[in-house]
Amino acid sequence: MKRGLIPLVIGIGLALLPPPDGLAQHAWYFFAIFCAVVAGLIAEPIPSQAVAFTGVTLVTVLAKWALFSPAELAKPGFNWTSAAVNWGLSGFGNSTVWLVVGAFIFALGYEKTGLGRRIALLLVRAMGRTTLMLGYAVAASDAVLAPFTPSNSARSGGIIFPIVRNLPDLYGSKPNDPSSRKIGGYVMWVAFATGAVTSSLFLTALTPNILGIEIIRKTVHVEISWMQWFLASAPFALPLLLLLPLLAYWIYPPEIKRSPEVVDWAREELAKMGGLSGREVTLIALVVGAVLLWMFGADFINATTVALAAIALMLVAGVFKWEDVAANRQAWSTLVLLGSLITLSDGLARTGFVKWFADTVATHLAGFSPTTALVLLTTIYFLSHYMFASTTAHAAALLQVMLAVGLSIPGMPIAQLAMVLALTHGIMSVISPYATGPAPVYYGAGYLPTKDFWRLGAIFGAIFLGALLVIGVPLILAQR
């Protein structure tokens, strides 16, 4: 009961306060509801999906006061009730949301055919004597795919997760159970956090990176090549990649540290499984085809279309049945959670809150030195991601505005600012259970409780941002 009061007190308390100077009343009401939703996601008085869905519903009901401006309401023929419903449902048609749902259904294929267990057993046989080495195996898997897979949802959610989710069970580590800390929580966090680092390390590892350099080119006329990006990111991102399994081992230690006997057991289990079944071969063919299209087909087919087509073919080929898909609670719960949160984050831009936020930042940075302003802008841009459920939406909404703020500061090295801001898009995706497409996938797997996910997101977010500011920024500025 007390946890249920937290979001109510925060939402009502903010709504009763007068809006800050320059911010419209309806935008302030929307922000109050948004903050209440975030508080609800942390306190979780009811399941997180219900919290997010309730937030969207509340805005839809109160749209006349919390979503639409007086000017919009005054337009002839404007039907605010219909417009509110259309807005409330908009996130559920987002392609990233369906790509994430597709990742869960891909995982279903690995489970039903036994291929996921087979690959997990192979990993354990090769590197399972210690949990730390298993963590490095998981991290290396993402790093190998990252330069060629521009969608982190496809890579981490659709390729890495379906395999990794089979590892904990081999060690008796179960989801939504105290045994999840045996090894499951550690492995899942390493997989998720690695995806954030590799997404900043390689220009082609994340769609918002590519969007970002296009925004930078149009806004400040700075060209950034793949190699320029890598040379700027490698000094801070490569050490993070190499240290991440060890950092997670220290900060979120697994209960099982060594298990040499599991290697022999994995070898015996593989022998019992025998050769690949026909369904496994079919799944492998479809997954390899999807991976190749995700890597090299971005110019002629959308990543979500690839996932949906692969799922349709899996159904036709009998890899799994529609009844299995319909019963996949994690997939449909994630649809509700992520669709709702993307709708809410869109509302921040729609009501003008994002623009007001950026203008306020510009006002308060007056008088700072260019280097200090660059560090502050980067930090603000990174932390503002708590307001977004998509790095693509974040880049589209704020990057151009932050660059404009930088241009207004005398002496600001704008090319270096642009590079540093763009490099945050990957690492910022670690901070919350909704920060990026794969986040709800790992959050919904049942191995990372809500309070642990938020705590780890804050800790690793601080480490990642600190590495960028302490190692990356000085080296990037030295290139002037």
ROZA-989147 format. One record per residue (C-alpha): y, x, z. Coordinates in pm, 1 decimal. Layout:
! ROZA-989147
<pt <Y X Z>>
...
! end
This chain:
! ROZA-989147
<pt <0.0 0.0 0.0>>
<pt <241.8 280.6 90.2>>
<pt <175.4 454.3 -240.5>>
<pt <268.2 132.8 -419.7>>
<pt <608.1 130.3 -251.8>>
<pt <705.4 475.8 -382.5>>
<pt <768.1 378.7 -748.5>>
<pt <930.6 51.0 -641.2>>
<pt <1173.1 224.1 -405.0>>
<pt <1259.8 488.9 -665.1>>
<pt <1306.3 238.9 -949.8>>
<pt <1508.1 -17.9 -754.3>>
<pt <1706.6 251.2 -573.1>>
<pt <1816.8 414.1 -898.7>>
<pt <1893.1 79.9 -1064.2>>
<pt <2126.2 -16.8 -778.8>>
<pt <2329.0 301.0 -819.8>>
<pt <2618.3 301.6 -1068.1>>
<pt <2537.1 483.2 -1394.9>>
<pt <2674.4 837.3 -1435.4>>
<pt <2993.0 882.0 -1635.4>>
<pt <2934.4 837.9 -2007.3>>
<pt <2597.7 664.1 -1974.6>>
<pt <2565.0 296.0 -2067.8>>
<pt <2439.4 54.1 -1803.1>>
<pt <2134.6 -52.2 -2005.0>>
<pt <2033.4 313.2 -2054.0>>
<pt <2059.7 370.3 -1677.7>>
<pt <1837.3 70.1 -1606.4>>
<pt <1583.8 202.4 -1856.1>>
<pt <1589.8 545.3 -1692.6>>
<pt <1530.6 383.2 -1352.6>>
<pt <1217.7 211.2 -1486.7>>
<pt <1104.0 534.9 -1652.4>>
<pt <1139.3 727.1 -1324.1>>
<pt <945.8 453.6 -1143.8>>
<pt <664.8 489.1 -1397.5>>
<pt <651.9 868.2 -1352.7>>
<pt <645.3 820.8 -974.3>>
<pt <364.1 568.5 -1020.6>>
<pt <168.6 814.8 -1234.1>>
<pt <191.5 1070.6 -954.5>>
<pt <129.1 836.7 -658.6>>
<pt <-124.2 628.0 -857.8>>
<pt <-127.6 309.6 -645.2>>
<pt <-314.5 156.7 -939.4>>
<pt <-482.0 340.1 -1230.6>>
<pt <-240.2 544.1 -1439.7>>
<pt <-309.6 330.7 -1749.1>>
<pt <-202.8 20.8 -1556.5>>
<pt <111.8 198.4 -1432.4>>
<pt <222.0 293.5 -1783.9>>
<pt <131.0 -45.2 -1931.4>>
<pt <322.7 -223.5 -1654.2>>
<pt <627.2 -5.6 -1722.1>>
<pt <631.7 -97.7 -2091.5>>
<pt <579.9 -464.3 -2009.0>>
<pt <864.4 -461.1 -1756.2>>
<pt <1104.0 -308.6 -2009.6>>
<pt <993.1 -562.5 -2270.6>>
<pt <1063.3 -849.5 -2030.3>>
<pt <1398.1 -702.5 -1921.5>>
<pt <1492.8 -569.0 -2266.7>>
<pt <1814.7 -770.2 -2277.7>>
<pt <1941.5 -559.6 -1987.3>>
<pt <1734.5 -238.6 -2005.6>>
<pt <1676.0 -165.4 -2374.7>>
<pt <1941.0 -313.5 -2601.0>>
<pt <2311.8 -238.4 -2593.2>>
<pt <2572.7 -516.8 -2588.5>>
<pt <2660.4 -424.2 -2948.6>>
<pt <2301.4 -479.3 -3060.3>>
<pt <2277.1 -809.2 -2873.9>>
<pt <2599.9 -927.1 -3040.0>>
<pt <2467.8 -875.1 -3393.8>>
<pt <2431.1 -1204.7 -3583.2>>
<pt <2070.6 -1316.7 -3603.3>>
<pt <1943.7 -1045.3 -3367.5>>
<pt <1640.7 -1179.2 -3179.5>>
<pt <1604.7 -952.0 -2880.0>>
<pt <1274.9 -1102.5 -2763.9>>
<pt <1098.8 -1026.3 -3093.2>>
<pt <1259.0 -683.5 -3116.2>>
<pt <1146.8 -608.8 -2760.9>>
<pt <784.2 -694.4 -2835.8>>
<pt <790.1 -482.1 -3152.2>>
<pt <927.2 -191.9 -2950.0>>
<pt <671.3 -243.5 -2672.8>>
<pt <382.5 -221.1 -2919.0>>
<pt <524.2 65.7 -3127.2>>
<pt <348.2 346.0 -2941.5>>
<pt <6.3 198.1 -3009.6>>
<pt <51.0 263.0 -3381.5>>
<pt <139.1 629.4 -3329.0>>
<pt <-88.2 864.4 -3526.5>>
<pt <-116.4 1115.3 -3241.2>>
<pt <-243.4 842.8 -3008.8>>
<pt <-523.2 758.7 -3251.1>>
<pt <-604.6 1125.8 -3305.6>>
<pt <-654.9 1159.0 -2930.1>>
<pt <-873.9 846.8 -2926.1>>
<pt <-1064.8 1006.1 -3211.9>>
<pt <-1125.2 1314.0 -2995.7>>
<pt <-1303.1 1100.1 -2737.7>>
<pt <-1519.4 940.4 -3005.8>>
<pt <-1600.1 1282.6 -3151.1>>
<pt <-1719.5 1377.2 -2802.6>>
<pt <-1941.7 1069.0 -2811.7>>
<pt <-2115.0 1209.5 -3118.7>>
<pt <-2190.4 1536.6 -2941.8>>
<pt <-2328.5 1341.9 -2647.2>>
<pt <-2546.3 1094.8 -2839.8>>
<pt <-2702.9 1354.7 -3070.4>>
<pt <-2750.2 1620.2 -2802.5>>
<pt <-2548.6 1873.2 -3004.8>>
<pt <-2290.1 1912.3 -2728.0>>
<pt <-2562.0 1998.8 -2476.4>>
<pt <-2718.2 2244.5 -2723.0>>
<pt <-2387.7 2429.5 -2782.0>>
<pt <-2311.4 2429.5 -2409.1>>
<pt <-2655.0 2578.2 -2338.5>>
<pt <-2592.9 2847.7 -2601.4>>
<pt <-2261.8 2936.4 -2434.3>>
<pt <-2425.1 2948.2 -2093.8>>
<pt <-2710.3 3162.6 -2223.4>>
<pt <-2461.3 3408.7 -2372.1>>
<pt <-2190.5 3421.0 -2101.7>>
<pt <-2295.4 3196.6 -1813.8>>
<pt <-2395.5 3456.1 -1553.1>>
<pt <-2047.9 3430.8 -1400.7>>
<pt <-1804.6 3141.8 -1408.5>>
<pt <-1519.8 3376.8 -1497.1>>
<pt <-1695.5 3496.6 -1811.5>>
<pt <-1763.2 3135.0 -1904.2>>
<pt <-1388.9 3072.3 -1870.1>>
<pt <-1319.2 3357.8 -2110.1>>
<pt <-1569.2 3216.3 -2358.3>>
<pt <-1386.8 2881.3 -2352.7>>
<pt <-1045.9 3049.5 -2394.9>>
<pt <-1171.2 3265.0 -2682.9>>
<pt <-1300.5 2956.2 -2865.6>>
<pt <-951.4 2803.3 -2877.6>>
<pt <-783.4 3133.4 -2966.8>>
<pt <-1009.0 3181.0 -3270.1>>
<pt <-928.0 2834.6 -3408.7>>
<pt <-557.4 2820.0 -3318.0>>
<pt <-399.3 3008.6 -3611.0>>
<pt <-568.3 2771.6 -3857.6>>
<pt <-540.4 2435.0 -3681.7>>
<pt <-182.5 2299.0 -3670.4>>
<pt <-277.8 2002.8 -3452.8>>
<pt <-351.1 2089.7 -3090.8>>
<pt <-494.1 1738.3 -3049.5>>
<pt <-744.6 1808.6 -3326.1>>
<pt <-821.3 2159.0 -3202.7>>
<pt <-832.4 2121.6 -2825.4>>
<pt <-910.0 1750.4 -2807.5>>
<pt <-1136.6 1713.6 -3109.9>>
<pt <-1318.2 2049.4 -3126.8>>
<pt <-1305.7 2228.7 -2789.1>>
<pt <-1323.9 1931.2 -2550.1>>
<pt <-1642.5 1769.1 -2689.5>>
<pt <-1823.7 2099.0 -2628.7>>
<pt <-1663.8 2193.9 -2296.4>>
<pt <-1731.2 1855.1 -2139.6>>
<pt <-2102.7 1931.3 -2159.8>>
<pt <-2077.8 2253.3 -1956.9>>
<pt <-2017.3 2121.0 -1601.4>>
<pt <-2325.2 1900.2 -1603.0>>
<pt <-2544.7 2205.1 -1660.4>>
<pt <-2429.1 2331.8 -1320.7>>
<pt <-2459.5 1998.6 -1139.9>>
<pt <-2083.1 1938.4 -1154.4>>
<pt <-2014.1 1567.6 -1211.1>>
<pt <-1692.8 1383.9 -1306.8>>
<pt <-1509.3 1168.6 -1050.2>>
<pt <-1722.8 1323.2 -778.7>>
<pt <-1673.0 1593.6 -512.1>>
<pt <-1906.8 1812.6 -716.7>>
<pt <-1640.0 1828.0 -991.6>>
<pt <-1497.4 2134.3 -815.1>>
<pt <-1824.0 2324.7 -849.2>>
<pt <-1722.1 2437.6 -1196.6>>
<pt <-1597.9 2136.5 -1395.2>>
<pt <-1236.8 2142.8 -1279.0>>
<pt <-1203.5 2514.9 -1350.1>>
<pt <-1355.3 2498.9 -1698.3>>
<pt <-1152.2 2192.5 -1798.3>>
<pt <-825.7 2346.2 -1679.2>>
<pt <-892.0 2673.4 -1861.5>>
<pt <-962.5 2482.4 -2182.8>>
<pt <-649.7 2269.0 -2151.7>>
<pt <-409.7 2545.1 -2044.3>>
<pt <-540.2 2784.5 -2310.6>>
<pt <-443.6 2530.2 -2575.3>>
<pt <-86.5 2538.1 -2445.2>>
<pt <-64.9 2918.1 -2469.6>>
<pt <-222.6 2946.6 -2816.0>>
<pt <11.1 2670.6 -2936.5>>
<pt <306.4 2898.5 -2857.1>>
<pt <135.4 3217.1 -2973.2>>
<pt <87.9 3106.9 -3334.9>>
<pt <341.5 2924.8 -3550.6>>
<pt <61.5 2734.9 -3724.3>>
<pt <-113.1 2626.1 -3402.2>>
<pt <114.8 2327.8 -3330.7>>
<pt <288.5 2074.0 -3555.1>>
<pt <616.5 2075.5 -3352.3>>
<pt <641.5 2450.5 -3418.6>>
<pt <658.6 2381.6 -3790.6>>
<pt <897.0 2089.6 -3734.9>>
<pt <1105.3 2312.6 -3509.3>>
<pt <1158.8 2589.9 -3762.3>>
<pt <1261.7 2328.4 -4020.1>>
<pt <1517.3 2181.3 -3775.6>>
<pt <1639.0 2534.5 -3701.7>>
<pt <1673.1 2614.0 -4073.2>>
<pt <1875.9 2300.5 -4139.8>>
<pt <2088.0 2315.2 -3824.2>>
<pt <2177.1 2684.0 -3781.6>>
<pt <2049.3 2826.3 -4114.5>>
<pt <1803.1 3066.7 -3954.0>>
<pt <1471.2 3135.5 -4128.6>>
<pt <1165.2 3213.8 -3913.5>>
<pt <849.0 3349.2 -4077.6>>
<pt <494.1 3340.4 -3940.4>>
<pt <507.2 3713.2 -3858.0>>
<pt <852.9 3690.9 -3696.8>>
<pt <718.3 3412.7 -3478.0>>
<pt <408.6 3610.8 -3380.2>>
<pt <605.5 3927.4 -3299.3>>
<pt <836.0 3722.1 -3075.5>>
<pt <555.9 3532.0 -2901.3>>
<pt <290.7 3802.1 -2862.4>>
<pt <460.8 4007.7 -2586.4>>
<pt <449.1 3716.3 -2340.2>>
<pt <179.1 3485.1 -2483.1>>
<pt <-96.1 3744.0 -2539.1>>
<pt <-87.9 3861.8 -2174.4>>
<pt <-96.5 3496.9 -2065.3>>
<pt <-396.3 3431.7 -2290.0>>
<pt <-581.4 3733.4 -2154.0>>
<pt <-500.9 3653.9 -1791.1>>
<pt <-535.4 3276.0 -1798.1>>
<pt <-906.6 3243.1 -1705.0>>
<pt <-847.1 3488.5 -1420.1>>
<pt <-530.7 3311.3 -1301.5>>
<pt <-713.3 2977.8 -1299.4>>
<pt <-1001.2 3147.3 -1114.8>>
<pt <-759.7 3252.5 -839.3>>
<pt <-541.4 2940.8 -826.9>>
<pt <-809.8 2673.8 -879.0>>
<pt <-1128.1 2856.8 -782.4>>
<pt <-1464.6 2709.5 -876.2>>
<pt <-1720.8 2672.7 -600.5>>
<pt <-1988.7 2838.1 -815.8>>
<pt <-1888.0 3198.5 -883.3>>
<pt <-2215.7 3345.3 -1006.5>>
<pt <-2528.1 3179.5 -1134.3>>
<pt <-2751.8 3435.1 -1306.2>>
<pt <-3052.7 3206.1 -1281.3>>
<pt <-2880.5 2945.4 -1497.8>>
<pt <-2903.4 3183.0 -1795.5>>
<pt <-3283.1 3182.7 -1782.0>>
<pt <-3281.1 2808.4 -1725.0>>
<pt <-3054.9 2756.3 -2031.2>>
<pt <-3295.0 2964.2 -2240.2>>
<pt <-3587.7 2746.1 -2129.4>>
<pt <-3393.9 2424.8 -2198.1>>
<pt <-3305.9 2541.1 -2549.5>>
<pt <-3672.7 2610.7 -2613.9>>
<pt <-3759.1 2257.5 -2499.9>>
<pt <-3496.6 2108.8 -2733.9>>
<pt <-3657.1 2273.6 -3034.9>>
<pt <-3486.8 2279.4 -3373.6>>
<pt <-3184.2 2079.1 -3482.9>>
<pt <-3246.7 1709.0 -3537.2>>
<pt <-3135.1 1525.8 -3848.4>>
<pt <-2853.3 1353.4 -3657.1>>
<pt <-2732.7 1689.0 -3522.7>>
<pt <-2727.0 1834.3 -3876.0>>
<pt <-2530.5 1531.2 -3997.9>>
<pt <-2281.2 1566.0 -3713.3>>
<pt <-2240.2 1938.2 -3779.6>>
<pt <-2168.6 1871.9 -4147.3>>
<pt <-1908.6 1605.4 -4064.8>>
<pt <-1742.1 1814.6 -3792.1>>
<pt <-1726.0 2124.9 -4014.6>>
<pt <-1572.0 1912.4 -4289.5>>
<pt <-1314.6 1771.8 -4045.6>>
<pt <-1229.6 2119.1 -3910.6>>
<pt <-1178.7 2257.7 -4260.9>>
<pt <-948.5 1967.8 -4349.1>>
<pt <-757.2 2010.1 -4021.7>>
<pt <-715.5 2379.4 -4100.5>>
<pt <-632.8 2370.8 -4469.6>>
<pt <-571.9 2011.4 -4572.9>>
<pt <-244.1 1931.7 -4398.6>>
<pt <-56.5 1917.7 -4729.3>>
<pt <-262.4 1629.6 -4868.4>>
<pt <-429.2 1446.0 -4576.9>>
<pt <-307.4 1359.5 -4228.1>>
<pt <-505.0 1496.6 -3931.2>>
<pt <-552.3 1146.7 -3789.1>>
<pt <-684.7 1020.5 -4122.6>>
<pt <-939.0 1302.4 -4117.8>>
<pt <-1055.5 1202.7 -3768.0>>
<pt <-1082.0 833.0 -3854.0>>
<pt <-1270.7 905.9 -4176.6>>
<pt <-1513.7 1133.2 -3991.0>>
<pt <-1575.7 863.2 -3730.5>>
<pt <-1638.8 602.3 -4000.7>>
<pt <-1890.7 834.4 -4166.7>>
<pt <-2057.8 898.8 -3829.6>>
<pt <-2101.0 524.6 -3787.2>>
<pt <-2239.8 481.3 -4137.4>>
<pt <-2476.3 778.3 -4094.6>>
<pt <-2604.5 651.0 -3759.3>>
<pt <-2475.0 940.2 -3548.7>>
<pt <-2381.4 670.4 -3297.5>>
<pt <-2348.5 292.0 -3298.3>>
<pt <-2038.7 74.1 -3282.2>>
<pt <-2161.1 -51.9 -2945.7>>
<pt <-2127.8 306.4 -2819.6>>
<pt <-1769.7 325.8 -2946.2>>
<pt <-1678.6 -11.6 -2796.6>>
<pt <-1821.4 95.2 -2459.5>>
<pt <-1623.7 420.9 -2452.0>>
<pt <-1388.3 333.3 -2166.0>>
<pt <-1218.7 673.9 -2165.4>>
<pt <-1109.5 637.7 -2528.2>>
<pt <-957.2 292.5 -2488.8>>
<pt <-801.1 374.6 -2150.1>>
<pt <-636.0 675.2 -2311.8>>
<pt <-507.5 454.0 -2594.6>>
<pt <-329.8 235.7 -2337.7>>
<pt <-197.1 530.3 -2135.3>>
<pt <-68.2 744.8 -2419.6>>
<pt <53.9 453.7 -2633.3>>
<pt <254.7 320.6 -2339.9>>
<pt <402.0 659.6 -2249.4>>
<pt <504.2 738.8 -2607.1>>
<pt <679.4 400.5 -2620.9>>
<pt <862.8 474.3 -2296.7>>
<pt <970.5 823.5 -2402.8>>
<pt <1096.9 676.4 -2730.8>>
<pt <1306.0 435.0 -2525.0>>
<pt <1494.8 723.5 -2364.2>>
<pt <1619.9 829.0 -2707.0>>
<pt <1672.3 473.0 -2825.3>>
<pt <1899.1 378.1 -2536.5>>
<pt <2110.8 691.8 -2575.1>>
<pt <1991.5 858.9 -2256.2>>
<pt <1872.4 1173.8 -2439.8>>
<pt <2207.3 1221.8 -2615.5>>
<pt <2396.3 1168.3 -2289.9>>
<pt <2167.9 1420.4 -2121.5>>
<pt <2236.1 1684.4 -2387.7>>
<pt <2612.4 1621.9 -2379.2>>
<pt <2608.5 1657.6 -2001.2>>
<pt <2421.0 1987.7 -2030.4>>
<pt <2682.4 2117.7 -2275.0>>
<pt <2965.0 2025.3 -2036.4>>
<pt <2807.5 2199.3 -1739.0>>
<pt <2727.9 2520.7 -1930.0>>
<pt <3093.0 2590.3 -2006.1>>
<pt <3196.2 2921.3 -1851.7>>
<pt <2853.2 3084.6 -1836.7>>
<pt <2781.5 3410.9 -2020.0>>
<pt <2582.7 3374.1 -2343.9>>
<pt <2266.9 3528.3 -2193.5>>
<pt <2282.0 3312.2 -1881.0>>
<pt <2348.5 3005.1 -2093.5>>
<pt <2047.6 3089.8 -2312.9>>
<pt <1820.3 3112.6 -2009.0>>
<pt <1957.6 2788.2 -1865.1>>
<pt <1926.1 2602.4 -2195.8>>
<pt <1566.5 2718.8 -2233.1>>
<pt <1481.9 2614.2 -1877.3>>
<pt <1644.8 2272.9 -1919.5>>
<pt <1472.9 2218.9 -2254.7>>
<pt <1137.5 2311.6 -2099.3>>
<pt <1176.2 2089.8 -1790.0>>
<pt <1310.8 1797.0 -1990.5>>
<pt <961.7 1764.9 -2136.0>>
<pt <872.0 1559.1 -1829.4>>
<pt <1059.3 1281.5 -2013.9>>
<pt <836.8 1302.6 -2322.2>>
<pt <475.3 1216.2 -2400.8>>
<pt <478.1 1417.1 -2723.0>>
<pt <603.3 1765.0 -2809.5>>
<pt <679.6 1639.1 -3160.2>>
<pt <903.0 1366.6 -3018.4>>
<pt <1065.7 1620.6 -2788.4>>
<pt <1147.0 1857.9 -3073.1>>
<pt <1275.0 1576.2 -3294.0>>
<pt <1495.4 1431.7 -3020.0>>
<pt <1636.8 1737.3 -2842.6>>
<pt <1603.9 2060.6 -3040.6>>
<pt <1892.9 1993.9 -3278.0>>
<pt <2111.2 1881.4 -2987.9>>
<pt <2031.1 2193.8 -2783.6>>
<pt <2113.1 2412.2 -3082.9>>
<pt <2446.6 2231.2 -3116.8>>
<pt <2513.8 2303.1 -2748.5>>
<pt <2437.0 2671.3 -2814.1>>
<pt <2677.8 2681.2 -3108.3>>
<pt <2955.8 2557.7 -2879.7>>
<pt <2917.0 2857.0 -2643.9>>
<pt <3122.2 3161.3 -2755.9>>
<pt <2910.8 3467.4 -2823.7>>
<pt <2577.0 3284.1 -2812.0>>
<pt <2313.5 3470.8 -3021.6>>
<pt <2210.1 3155.2 -3201.7>>
<pt <1913.8 3300.6 -3393.0>>
<pt <1762.4 3426.8 -3069.2>>
<pt <1831.5 3098.1 -2889.0>>
<pt <1660.4 2909.0 -3171.1>>
<pt <1352.9 3131.0 -3148.6>>
<pt <1324.6 3102.6 -2769.1>>
<pt <1363.7 2722.6 -2772.2>>
<pt <1099.5 2689.1 -3043.6>>
<pt <855.3 2908.8 -2849.0>>
<pt <856.5 2663.8 -2556.9>>
<pt <689.6 2381.2 -2751.9>>
<pt <337.7 2501.5 -2680.1>>
<pt <369.8 2622.1 -2322.2>>
<pt <564.4 2314.2 -2208.6>>
<pt <262.9 2098.3 -2291.1>>
<pt <84.3 2215.6 -1975.3>>
<pt <313.7 2045.0 -1726.0>>
<pt <186.0 1686.3 -1701.0>>
<pt <-112.1 1459.3 -1778.7>>
<pt <84.2 1307.7 -2068.4>>
<pt <279.2 1608.2 -2199.0>>
<pt <78.5 1648.2 -2519.7>>
<pt <-207.8 1488.2 -2710.8>>
<pt <-496.0 1675.9 -2541.6>>
<pt <-355.8 1622.0 -2189.5>>
<pt <-487.6 1265.6 -2145.7>>
<pt <-822.0 1380.3 -2286.1>>
<pt <-875.2 1642.5 -2015.6>>
<pt <-710.0 1426.1 -1750.0>>
<pt <-937.3 1134.5 -1836.0>>
<pt <-1253.9 1345.3 -1823.0>>
<pt <-1274.2 1299.5 -1444.7>>
<pt <-1280.5 1665.9 -1340.5>>
<pt <-910.0 1708.4 -1262.5>>
<pt <-783.8 1458.6 -999.4>>
<pt <-426.9 1332.8 -1040.2>>
<pt <-272.1 1542.9 -763.4>>
<pt <-453.4 1854.9 -887.4>>
<pt <-340.5 1801.0 -1247.2>>
<pt <24.6 1762.1 -1147.8>>
<pt <7.2 2059.9 -908.2>>
<pt <-161.4 2286.1 -1161.2>>
<pt <81.6 2171.0 -1430.7>>
<pt <377.3 2270.4 -1212.8>>
<pt <226.0 2607.4 -1117.1>>
<pt <115.5 2709.3 -1465.3>>
<pt <432.9 2565.0 -1616.8>>
<pt <634.3 2795.2 -1388.6>>
<pt <412.6 3092.5 -1480.2>>
<pt <438.5 3023.5 -1853.3>>
<pt <815.0 2968.8 -1845.6>>
<pt <859.9 3274.9 -1624.7>>
<pt <664.4 3489.1 -1870.9>>
<pt <881.4 3367.9 -2159.1>>
<pt <1207.4 3430.4 -1969.7>>
<pt <1112.8 3761.5 -1805.8>>
<pt <911.9 3922.8 -2088.0>>
<pt <992.4 3732.9 -2405.1>>
<pt <1367.5 3673.0 -2382.2>>
<pt <1476.7 4036.9 -2319.1>>
<pt <1267.3 4158.7 -2612.5>>
<pt <1393.1 3883.5 -2841.3>>
<pt <1755.0 3955.6 -2744.4>>
<pt <1696.8 4326.9 -2809.1>>
<pt <1629.4 4243.8 -3174.1>>
<pt <1993.7 4153.2 -3236.1>>
! end
